[in-house]
Amino acid sequence: MKSLQKPPSDPKVEPTENKDREAPDSFNPRSLVIRGYASSLEQPGQDSPLGYLSDQENWIEPEPKILLQPETRPISHDQLVVEVKGIYAGLVMVEAKCIDVDNKQSAAAQERNPMHRTQLTLEQWQALIALHKTLLHEHHDFFLASQHPSADPALNRLAAKYSMPARMWRHGIYAFLEVLRHRLPESLDHMLAFISIAYSTIALLYETVPTFEDTWIECLGNLSRYHMAIEDDDMRDREVWSVVARFWYDKAADKNPNVGRLYHHLAILARPYTLQQLSLYLHALTCMLPFESARGSIMTLFNPILEGRESANRRSSSMETMFIKAHGSLFTRRSLKDFFQCTRKLCDGALLDNHISCVTAEFKKQGVFAALSNIASLFEYDVLRAKDTSRSIFCLAFNEAIARKSSESQAILENTTNFRGFAEPSPQPPLSKLTLNDLKPQEVSSSLSTITYASSLTFGTLSVALQRIGDKNVYPLVNTYLTFLHCLVDVKEAMQHVEMDIPWLELASFLTALAKPEAVASKVFSSGFPKPDQGVGRPLPEDFIMRGQVWIQGFFPIRWFEDAMVDDEERTLELPSMAAPRRERILWLGHNITSHGQWIQYESSTRNFSPTLHARGLRKRELEGTLGLN
């Protein structure tokens, strides 16, 4: 593995000229420890610390001495303000120099004419790295000083007020990395060295400045991804840094599950042309805070398969290829004929069913990715946008439902005198003020057309899984679908457009078979989220994957993921102990749907689920429509 250059142990840099910094009565905390340490070693009247006498023959073994703690002096608030001002003045000067140099080097690196492109010498590369390293150290000093325990709230807020974390990443790291990237391969060694310096600095800030922990985590993921991208020769090193990048992005997504940008990063790191990569790209587009750039990135997944390139087809199974092709056809609207052909092969043919039988336990993961991708298609991949506002019927309907629940919860809190026992509602991203009534007729028509196509694939996939009664490998997929239906039945404006396509008869048969073998726990019939009798409970692997979606907001109990304390390496593990909780969750979701009394019903004495007359009528109408009858 290529060894990264270790950054110098002393991050101190020479301060820029600044009168405030050189004032005789100013306080410099960076030199205090050094002065105190030196003074503690220079006390008169002590023997030589080496313990030697002048006569070599009479050597005496020195007694161990305990070094006293270096003398320190408290820093006043005024002194801290002066120090912060001095650091910021120097930082701005170095930042301006970095911006100017990076702009010039970026233009030179992208020069198309080789005759006009200048090659940098070793000394010039070292000077550039030293300049950006100085800026990183200035930022480090600023963060430590402004977040000092003696600082008041106004001083603490300076870093956020002046967007210091973002400026550090943009001007101190990202811009220079792009300069280095455009000059590959000649800049490879210099890029590795600078990534090592930047990674060490951000890792130190992650430990010492927790105020901006979320930013540091994402920066560490970005640096790891840069390192992975340039490791073309050693695939082992490339995989190591890919794992490191995924670790940091997963950690960031844990803290901010509604941010689509993080799922976009994870999609880039995923194995190409797989259901996981498709699901992550679509997650980035349809979560609470969608990441618009994912629209361009997902085409690197769709285009090779839609164009029939052999390399893409060889790297994924036939089922995955067909599944991605179906979504690519619907996403791009290039050929709806291809979409219908793929859907028929997957759902009406035996392609999906045979694939489940072939991969067995591996489908526990693949099924969740397939289910979430299908659900994203119902939201039209959030493609129909105008002025940053979604035009999707499902998006708008769920946004209105979230707004209603939020106002109801707020009213309960305001009208309750005793707040003990009520959890503080988590802040939600701002929702669109656009409503379903604001959509133009052509927008409604276009949205309904896409929903009709998406519904056939979405619930056709569910129908195939529900017919595999007793196959535990489809349980995670069924759990994901039922979680969506649990949320969907409360949103009538969306439910009315797909209820005819939902396989209610197959769902009732599946739930009945699941309830029969052994007694059903009483928690299945409760209205509250099913939790274990003892302990805090452990989230299922699919729970982590579903987070952040628009439709799942408010489903999981507060601190469901935080209190579980599941290690990052263990969250995707399928343990034998998960079988019972997943069975209880599926039955609880099914029983919750029966409480609406519209689609399925439950007979407690026989433990039978059965479709209602309304659901049977929907199936009859669906069959008549399929046969083209009036």
N, C-alpha and C positions, 0 to 999 in steps of 0.2 A: 504493500500500500504506500503510495507516495506520502512522504513525511511532510507535514506542513511546517513552515517556518514558525518557530516559537517567538511570540512577540517579546520585546524587552521587558524585563521584570519591573523596571521603573518607568511608569507611563508619564513621568513629568516632562514637560516641554518648556523651552525657554519662553517666557511671557513676552507678548508684543509690547512695544513702547506705549506706556499709559501712565499719565501723571498720578491718577488715582491709585494705581497699583504701587508706585514707587514712593508714595507719601510716607514720611518717617513714622507717623503714628498709625499707619494702616496695619491691619492684621492679616497675616498670610498663614492660613492653617496648613498649607502644604509643606512649609518649612519648619513648623513648630516641632513636629515629632523628631525630625532630624537633629535640630538644635538641642532638644532635651536629651536625646540619646547620647549625643556627643558630650554634653556637659556631665552626664552621669559617669562617663569613663575617664574624665580628666580631673579627678579630685586629688588634691595634693596630699603628700604624706603616705601614700599607699605603695605597697610593694609592686614590683613589676608583675603584670597579669600573667606573664609566662611562667613565673615561679622559679626562675633560675637564680643562683647565687654566683658571685664572681669566681668562686673557686669551684671548678667543674667537678672535683672529686667529692665535694660535700653537697651533692644534689639532694634536694628535699622535694618530695612529691607535693604539689600544691593542693591546698585544701579547697574543696568545691565552694564557690561563692555564689550567692543568689543575686542576680542583677535586679536592682530596685526598679520599680516602674518609672519610666521617664516622666519627668516633671511636666505637667501641662497646665495651661491657664484657660479659664473659661472665656468664651467669646461673647461679647455683647451683641445686641441686635444691631446697633449702629455699625459696629465693625463688620458684621455679616453682610449688611446692605452694601457697604463700601466694597467688600470683596466680590459680591455678586455683580455689581456694576462694572468693576474692573474686568472680571472674567467675560462678561457679555460684550464689553467694548472690544476686547481682543478677539472674541469669537466672531463678531460681525466682520472684522477686518479679514480674518482667515477665510470666512465663508464667502465673502465677495471675491477673494482671489480664486477660490476653488470653482466658483460659478463661471468666472471669466475663463479660466484655464480649460475647464471641461467643455464649455461651448466651442472654444477654438479647436480642441482636440477632437471633439465629436464631428465637427465639420470636416476636419482634415482626414479623419478615419473613414468617412463615407465618400471621399473624393473618388469618382469613377475613373478618372484618368490616372493611370499608374505613374505617369511622369510627374504629376503634381502632388503625389502622395509622399510625404516625408517619413522616413524611418527614424524612430527614436533610439538614442543610444542608451546604454545601461545606466549611465549617470542621470540621464533625463527621466528614465522610468523610476529610478530611486528617488529623485527629487519630487516627482508627482505623488508617489506613495507617501513620502514623508510629509508632504503638504496636507494630504487628506487624513493622514494619521494624526497630525497636529489638530485638525478640526475635530476629529473624534475625541481627542483628549480634552479639548476645550469644552465640548459638550458634556463630557463626563464630569469635569470639574464644576460646570454650571449646575448640573443636576444634583450633585452632592451638596453644593452650597445652598441652592434654593430649597432643597428638601431636608436641610439640616434640622435636628431636633429643636434648635433654638430659634428657628425661623417662625415668623407669625404667618397666619393664613394668607395674607396678601402676598408675601414672598413665596409661599408654597404654590400659589396660583400662577406665578409668572411663567412657568414652563408650559402650562396648558394655554395661557393667554397668548403667548407668542408662538404657539405650535412648534415647540422645540423638538419633540420626538419626530414629527413629520419632516422638519427641516434637516434634522440629523440624517435621517434615512435618505432623503432626496438629494441633498447637496454633499453630504459626507460619504455616502456609500453608493447609492443607486447610479447616479450620473457617471461616476468614475468606473463602476463595473461595466456600464454600457460602452464606455470608451475602450476599456480593456477587451470586451467581447467583440467589438468591431475590428479589433486588431489581432484577433487570433489567426494563426497559431503562434505568432512571434511573441505575444504577450502572455502565453500560458503560465509560465513560471511566476511572472509578476502578479497575475490574477490569483493564483493559488496563495501567494504570500499575502496579498491584500485581503482576500476572503478570510484568511486565518486571523489577521489583525482585527478586522471588523467583527468577526464571530466572537473573539475573546472580549472585545469591548462591550458588545451587546450582552453577552453572557454575564459579564460583571455587573452591568446595569440591571439585569434581570434579578440578580441577587441583592443588590444594594438599593435600588430605587423601585420598590414594588408598586408605586402609584401608577406607573405606566406599564404594568405587567403585560396587559393584553398586546400592547404594541411591540414589546420586546419579544414576545413569543412568536408573533407573525414575522418579525424581522429575522429571527433565528431560522424559521422555516424557509424564508426567501433565500437566505445565504446558503442554507443546505441545498436548496434546489439549484442555485447557481453552481455550487461545487459538483453536484451530480451531473449537470448538463455538460461540463467540460471534461468529465472523465470518460473519454471515448476509448482509450487504450485498455484500461483495466476495468472489466465489467464487474469484478468483485467490489472494487472501490465505488463504482457507480451505484451498485445495489445497496451498499452500506449507507451512502449519503441519501439515497432515496428513502430508506427506512427512517433515517434521522429527520428528514424533511416531513414525512408523514406523521412522525411522532409529534412534532411541533404544531403542525396544522390541525391534527386531531385535538390537541390540547387547546388550541385557539377556538376550534368549533365547540368544544365543551363549554367554554366561557361565553361564547356568542353564537349560539346555534341558529340564529335568525339571519346571519350574514352570509349572503350567497357567494361572496368573493372567496371565502375559505373553501367551499365545496368545489369551486372552479380550480383552485390550486390542487386539491386532492384528485380531481379528475385528470389533470395533466400527469400526475404521478402514477395513476392507476395503469394496469396492464392494458395496452391498446386493443380496441375492437372487442370489448367485453361488455356484459350487462352492467357491471359495476361502473365502468367509465361512462356509459350512457346515463345511468341513474344519477351519478354525481353531477354531470353537466346539466341535466334537467333540474336537479335539486337547486343548482346555482341560479337557474332562471325562474323558478317558481316558488322560492321561499319568501319569507316576509320582506327581506331586503334583497331583491334580485340583483344579480351582477350582469349588466348589459353586455359586457365584453364576451361573455360565454357564448353569445349567438355566433360570433365568428369562430371561436375555438371549436365548437361542436361540429362545424362543417369539416374539420380535419378527420372526424370520426365518420361522418355520413358520406362524404364525397367518394372515398375509395371504394366503399361498399356499393353505393348507388351506381358507380361507374364500372363496377365489376372487376376491379383490379385484383389479380390473383394473390398478391402479397397480403392484402387485407383478409381475403377469404381463408387463406391458410392459417392465419393466426387466431381464428375463432372457430367455434363449432358451427355446424350447419344451422342449428336452432338459433344460436346467438346472431349469426349473420342474417338469418331471415327476420329475426325480431328487430334488429337494428335497421334493416332495410325498410321494414314496415313503418317505423317511427320516422326514419329519414324521409320517406315519401310523403308522410302526412305533414311533417315539419316544413318541408320545402314546397309542398304542393306541386312537385314536378310531374308526378304520375300517380294519380289515384288508382289507376288500374293495377299498378304494382302493389299498392297498399292492399287492395282487396285480395289479390293473389296470395300475398304473404299471410294475411289474416286467415284465409281459408286453409292454407297448408299448416299453419300453427294450431288452429283451434278445431276446425272441422276434420282435418286430416289427423294423422297419428304422429306428426313431427314433435310437438311439445310433449305428448304423453310418452313417446319412446325416449325422448331426451331425459325425462325425469327418471324413468326406469334405468337408464344407462348411468347417469352420474350419481344416483342415489343420494347419499347424505350431503353431497356438494350442492344440491339444489336448495338446501335450507337457506344458504346465502343468496344463490342466484334467484330464487323465487321472490325474495324481498325486493331485490333490485328490479326484477321484472314488474312486480306489482306497483312500485313507486313510479317507474317510468310510465306505466299505463295511466296511473292517476294523474300524472303531469300532463298527459295528452288531453284529459278532460278539461284541464285549465288552459288548453290550447297552447301549452308551453309558454304562456304569457307573451306570445308573439304579437298579438294585436294591441299595439300600444300607440298612443298619440299624446305628445307633450308629457311623456313620463307617466301617463295614466293608462292602466289596463282597460281594454275593451272586452275582456272575456266575461261571459255571463257567470261562470263559476267563480272567478276571482271577485267580481263585484258582489255576488250573492254572499260569499263567505265574509268579505270585508264588512258588509252590512250586519251580518250575524255577530261578528266579533265586536262591532261598535255597540250593538244592543246589549250584549253580555257585559261589556265593560261599563256601560252606563247603569245597568242593573246592579252590578257589584258595588259601584260607587255609591249608589243610593242606599244600599243595605248598610254600608259602612257609615254613611253620614247619619242615618237614622238609628244607629245602634249606640247606646250610651256606654256599654261595656265592650271594649274592643278586644278583650282577652279571648284568645281562641280563634280570632280571625287573622288570616295571613295577609300581609300587605300585598296588594296586587302588583305583579311585576310590570314594569313599564313596557308598553307596546310601541312599535314603530308607528309613525303617523300614517293613518289610512287615507285612501283617496276620498275626496269629497264627491266624486262622481258616483251616481247611483244607476241602477238598472233602468230607471225611467228616463235617464239622460241619453241612452243609446239611440242612435238613429236607426230607422228601419233596415237599412242595408247592413249596418253593423250587427244587428240582432240576427239577421238572416245568415250572415257569414259565420257568426259564432255558433249558431244552432247547427249549421252544416258540419263544422268541424267536430262538435260534440257528438253528432250522430255517428260519424266515422270512428271517432275515438272510443265511443261506447261499445262498439262491436268487438274491438280488440280487447278492451279492458275487461269486460265481463265474459267474453269468450274464453280468455285465459283463466278466469276464476272458475268457470264451468268445468274446464278440464281438470283442474285441481280438486274440485269438490267431488268429482266422480271417483277419485282414488281414495275411497273410504278405508280408513285404517293405516294409510301410509303417512307416517310421522314426518316424512321429508317435506310434505306440503303444508304442514301446520304453520310454520312461520309466514308463508304466503297468505294462508287463510286468515291468520291473526292480523296481518297488515290490512287486508281487504276489509275485514270486519271492523277494524278500528276506523277506517275511512267511512264505512257505512254508518257506524255509530254516530259520527260527526255529521254525516250527510243528511240523515233523516230529520235533523232539526233545522235544516235549511231547505224549506219547501221550494223556494224559487229555483234551486238547482236540482233537487230530487225529482221534480216533475218531468224533467227532460230525459232521465235515464232509468226510471223505475221499471219501465217495460223490458229493458235489456238485462236486468239483474236476474240471475237464475235462482228464483225463490224456492222452487221445488227441490233442486239439488242441494241448496243450502239447508233446508229443513231436514232432508235425509242425512246429510253430513252431521248436523248437530245432534240428531236423534242417536246415531251410531256412536257419537262421542260421549253421550250421556248415559248410555245403557250399561256398559260393562261393570261399573262400580258406582258407589253412592256419590251423589253430587253434594259438594260442600255447601253449607248455608250461605257462605259469602257470595256464591254465584247469583243468588236471588236478591242481594242487597243492591241499593242504588249507588252506594259508594264504590270507589275503585278497589278491586280485590287486593288485599295485602295479606302477608303471612300472619299466622296467629302470634308468632314471636319474632322479634327483630324488626328491622326496617324494610326488609325485602330487597331483592336484587332485580334490576332491570333486565329484561330479555335482550338478546343481541339486536333484534329488530327495533327495539325501543330507541337505541342510540342512532340508528339510521333514519328513523322517521322524524326525528326532532327538526324543528325549524320550518316545517311546511305550514302554509297558510291554514289548511284545514284542520291541523292538529292542535292549534293554539288552545290552551286551557284543558287539554285532555289529561295529561299526567299530573299527579299530585305535586304540590310544591316541595322542592328539594328531593324529588324522587331519585334524581341522578347524583346529587351531591352527597346525600346521606348514605348511599350504597357503598361509596368508597371502593369502586371496582378499578383495578389496575388497567392501564391502557392495553397491556398485552392480553388481558383476560376477557375483555368486553365482547369479543367476537367468538369466544370459545363456546361450543355447544356441550354443556355438561349434562349428565344423566339426571341431575336434580332439577333441571329446567322443564322436564316433561310434565310434571304435575301442575306447576304454575301456569304453563302455557295452555294446558287443557282447561284449567279454571278460567283463565282470561278469555278464551274463545267462547266458552259457555256463558260467561258473564256478559260478553258483548252480544251474543245471540239472544239471551234473555232480555237484555236491555232493549233490543230492537222489537221484541214481542210486546213490550209495554206500550208501544204506540198503537197496537191493535190493527194495523193496516195491512201488513205484508205476511208475517208469520205469527203463529200462536203456539203456546206451550201448555201441555196437559201434565200437571205435576204427578197425578196418580200413576200414569203409565210412562212418564218421562219421555213423552213424544213431542217433537216439534212438527208442525204441519203448516202448509201455506193457507192463507185466508182465501175467501171467495174473491176478494179484490185481486190478490196475486194470481189466482187461477185465471181470472178474466184477463189480466195483463198478458199471461202466457198465450192465451187463445188469440188475443189481438195481434201478438207478435207473430204467431204461426200464420195467421191469415194474411198479415202484411208480407211475410216471406213468400207465401204461395201466390201473392198478387191477387187475393180475393177481396171483395168489398164487404 
